Amino acid sequence: MNIREFDYQLPDGLIAQYPLPERDASRLLVVRREDGAILHRRFREVSLWLQSGDLLVLNDAKVIPARLYGRRTEGGKAEVLLIEEESSNRWWALVRPGKALPVGRWLHFGAGVGALVIDRHDGGRRLLQFDGTADIRAELPTLGVMPLPPYVKRSGSIDGHTRAEVLDAERYQTVFAMVEGSIAAPTAGLHFTRALLTQLEQHGVEIAFLTLHVGVGTFAPVTVERVEEHRMAAERYTIPERTAAAIKRAKNEARRVVAAGTTTTRALEDAALDGGAVRAGEGMASLFITPGYHFRVVDALLTNFHLPRSTLLILVSAFAGGPLMRRGYEEAIQQRYRFYSYGDAMLIV
């Protein structure tokens, strides 16, 4: 497959810069695979499409304020995105400006906290050794900000913090986020409210959780022309015993497993066993789902709208079928849906 098959043109005005005042007020594009129908609803109406007996699986990863702004010892600003903890106070990170931060250079972040660049890896990653704190994680709520994607661009300040930082501390986080470690939100889950989750349970929908910490691998662009040549970076996930048991029961009883998000989908399919069951425990998801893939666990998929030429768009195209997904995106653009992290949602059944 050529990557051009997963390209499309999106007007800049459709890239959501802010979340809506109410999480469940997002629009919902419902795509029916059985007859190709495309329907327009609101997310708070999702219970019309989730049946009693469905098992809804959510990713409870919690985003850490992983973006740090500091200064170099030699002068000048620096920006750090923490991407993976190697050990206590030692993190792999992406840094800017990269050329000004070779091994041996120091960064300073305030409150006596600094970091020494001690190693460099392919792709521009730096290994940072933090100093001036017993645990940099404890300093992140003060020193760090939510690592929003680069297409979210806003300005203004509240008490020295940008309006984005104040707003995103709450809204770039699902209401069920529990396990810290993600550098991006599992955005399909951002539309749920606690009241809506309660409503779904009262409607007979069973809810279970797993954790996949979203890393740079999810968003790494496809730079090769042939899709099959792309290699996904692995991301750590954990599937609790009770979630694995719930999936096994649902499959044995011919009930649907509904995945909220591409991250949930990748974890479930990476851990898939014969018969649609999944392995409990930890794993590293490096599975690249492309058209032609046979889904063993997921029966319905809730997702946001994704960037062109992205592995996420390729995954949902594999689930819905390329022609139907292209038609869905064309209609979403025509109807002026909001796209990407803070945008509207799609349910593929």
C-alpha positions, 0 to 999 in steps of 0.5 A: 500500500502507498501512504498516499492512500491515507492522505486528505486535505483538512482546512486549518479552521477544523483543527480544534484548538480548545475543548468544548465547554462540556465533554459530551457535547462533541459531535459523533459520526456513527459509521455502520460497516454492515450497510455503509450508513453514516449518521450524525449524532452528539456524543452524549447519545452514544448509549443509543449505539452501545447495546446492553451486554457490550463490554466497553474497554477504556484506557486509564493512562494518566498524562503527566505534565511532561513538557519542561521549559528551561535555560541552557547554562551557556544562555538561551531557552530550552524545551524538553519533552520527557518520553520515557523513564529509564530509572529514578531521575533519569529520563529519555527526552526530546529536546530543543534546540537539539544542536545546542544540547550535546552530551555534557551540557546542563539545563536549568528549570528553576527551583534548583532543579537541573538536568545533565545530558548524559547520552544521545540516541538515534532520532535525537533523543537525549538521556537526562540525569536530573539533579536538585530533586529526589524525584523529578516526578514530584516536581512536574506539577510545578515545573511541567505543563501538559504536552499538547500536540503542535497543532494546538496553538493558543496564546494569553496568560493567567497568573503567568501561565498560558490559558492553555496550561490552566485549561489543559491541566483538567481537560487534557485528561480523561475523567477516569485517568488513574495510572501516571506515565502517558505523554499524550491523552487517549483522546477518544476517552476525553468525551466521557463524563462520569454521569455518562459512564454511569448512564451506560452502566445503567443501560447494561454496558459493562466497563473495564480498563487497561493502561497503555502509556501513549508515547512518541511511537503513536504519533511518529509520522510514516516517512516511507512510501510503502506503508508495510515498511513502517516500524512502530515504536513499542509502547508499554501496556498493562491488562488487569486480570479482571479485564482479561476475564471480562473479555473472555466472558464477553467473547464466550457469550457472543457480546461485543467488545467496544474499544475506546481509542486506537491505544486500547485497540492496539493493546487488546490486539497485541495481547490477543489469544485464540478465540478473542481472549487476551493475555493479562499482565504487561506487554509492549505493543509494537503491532502495526495494524494495517488494512487486511489485518484480522481483528481478533478482539475488538468488535466496535471502535470509538475514536477521534479524527486523525492526522493524514498519513498517520498510523492511527488513520491507517488503523481505523481504515483497517477496521472500517475499510478504506473506502468507507473511512475515506467517505466518512472523513469527506463527510466529516469535513463537509459537515465541519466536524472538529478534528484531532485531539480536542475534536469530535468523535467517530463510532465504527460499529 
